[in-house]
Amino acid sequence: MAAAHPACALRCWRTPALLAPYGEVEGISQKVLTQTLRTLERDGLVIRTLYPQVPPRVEYQLTPLGRDLLMQVAALWRWIVEHLDDFDARKAVKLTATANA
């Protein structure tokens, strides 16, 4: 498996709060996050590197396959964001039609 680009690393330290590059991962327990990352590793989307230090440090990097998937999801996300006003307008029309019926 090819090495992932270092800029794609997600660094996590085993402390009371699991830390990510931009702060805490909110709304997800460490157990569920670990299970999800292990599944992504099994599926070939991330590479997990454990550093034997105190406290233990784990680094996750996207594989080329993971980066390719990210590009596809990012494109879909951009499309959704660009069309949010369209969705909101259609909902408003439907709500107005329902209220007038």
Order of alpha helices (4+ residues) and beta strands (2+ residues): beta-beta-beta-alpha-beta-beta-alpha-alpha
